Amino acid sequence: MSSPAEAPVAGVRRENTDRILRMFARFTSVGYLAYLALLYPSITTMAPLMHRWWTPLAVVVVFGTGVAPGLLSFRRGTAAMHTAAAGAAIAFLAAAFTWPLAWTGPQLPGDDGVWLAAFPGLASLAGVIAWPTGTAFAHLVIGCAAVQVINLVARVNASAPMLVPEITFAIMFCTLFVGGAAMALRTGRLLDATTDATHAAAASAAAQRARAVERERFDALIHDGVIATLLTASRPVHRRTVRALAATTLRELDDLHTIGNADQDIALDEILAQLRTATVDVDPSALFVVTGTETAQTLRLPLSAVRSISAALAEALRNSHLHAGSPATRTVTAALQSESISIAVVDDGVGFDHTAIPPHRLGIAVSILGRMRHVTGGSALVDSEPGRGTTVHIEWTAP
């Protein structure tokens, strides 16, 4: 089982684990202060039975290191808190193992005991903060055994056969708290791991979605530009038309390398400039009409939405050029409001039947309807009947 004190792996979250560790550090430090207050009479009573140097040094080292983790838990990092907790756990064992060197006697009454025996579990709780769970439990066993052996030596008429039961009881009693802390930390680590897995899954889904959107973008560009240019070149049309369409396609391909913030909002003048450019690039003879500019001065659209609208508008005009018939005329009307824009691409050509479109024809499904469906607040509708012309409605409303 991993240690709470281990350095966090890059990209792995530890918020919940660190929060629990800080809570236990403060709890442990408050426990040390409480035991110092409760055991002060026992400490002063036992001091004359020890060498003069031991009691002041043991009290300062044991309780001083015990308070340190709680104080350091308020720092931004946790490394110092882990080190202090390890110091507190080691200081308790150091005091227990040096006790025989300082003991001068006489023995304590049978109902009394060494003050160190009152809180071995609290020192092991500090060990849980600093070390792997197995090491903390080993500290618990060693600490409980050491203080019970000290009690056996220090008490008058202590029963040696009761040593093992007393050690066992002390270990079982302290395990309730140390085990609870270990389970709480395990829960924190599981929660951090679950959070990491959830975020990784969300990132993976977002990446897959982004790749799908990019594929659709390239599919639409290939259809709108490359295939449309080749198809136009294969027909008996003027070369000037082919050159203009090819130049537009090359410019769109170059735009793929343009780095910009697609989420930034752009103002009304730039919106209309991009829509006019998209119209003129495909059909310089198309009439471009704008209504509602007086009430839409505050209208702002995300750059990504304007690009999608312009691309759908350009594809609608290209479709009209290819299928509406040579006598057809086209009009692009942009109806503006304070929080929405509606584009109508209208031609008076031959029209078509929606149900007769082969499934492999992607001009409407991908380049117009699909493109706008992926824009937040965007929508598109194609209205056409044989002999009655075609109208493509492209809309965006602020979400």
C-alpha angles and dihedrals in degrees: 000000000000123000122249087222094059115115110260116257114243110271094012117120121230102170096117095040092049091047091054092045091053090050092052091046091056092043090051093049092049088050091054091051091048093049091048090056094044096044098043093100091050091047093052092045093052096042095084089055092059134064109276095247098053106064099050091043094046093047093049095044098042099042096032093056089042092059094045099076092057092050093047092048088079092063119099095244126052102211094092091047091053091049092049091049090052089049091052092051092048093045091058092054090044090055091048094049094046093049094088089054092056101037113112101166160193102178124257124247114275093250093051130074145186112286092232089067091067099073117022089130092057090056090049089051087060086051090056088058093051108032144036113284093252092055091048091053090048088053088050093054093046094046095047092047093047097051093045090052088050090052090050091054097041100047126083114245093359113177114239093199088061093058096089095046090048092050090047093049092048091050093048093047094049092043089067090067100033092046091049090052091048091051091048090053091047089053090051092051091048090050091050091048091048091049090050091049091048093049091046091051091048091049091049091049091048090049091050090048091049090050090049091050090048091050090051089048092053091043090053093046092049091050096041096044118014100036093037090052093049092045092050091048090054092057128076097261132132114280090231089067091050092048092050092049092046091050091051091050093050090050091052090050090051089050089063087075093050112111114211142140104266091190096059117109121237129203130248097264093055091045092055091043091057092046092050091048091051090050097047093045091061103029119010090183095057116111113240114203127183125195132180099030091140093062096037103058090117094049114126128176132192111257090237091056092050091050091051092047091048092048092048090047091051092049091050090054092046091051090050091051092050101042112017096075131252098276092055121115125206134214128188114201121189112197110194132200132170093267106016145045128205123195122196118191106193130182131175094217134123096291124208145234115257093211092056095061111112114236092239092062103098102175096100102022097050109017098044115014097029094043094053093042089065093053115093105244092008131124140162137198132187117210117187142140130183110273095008104081129241135275122192114198116202117181140177126187126184108255 
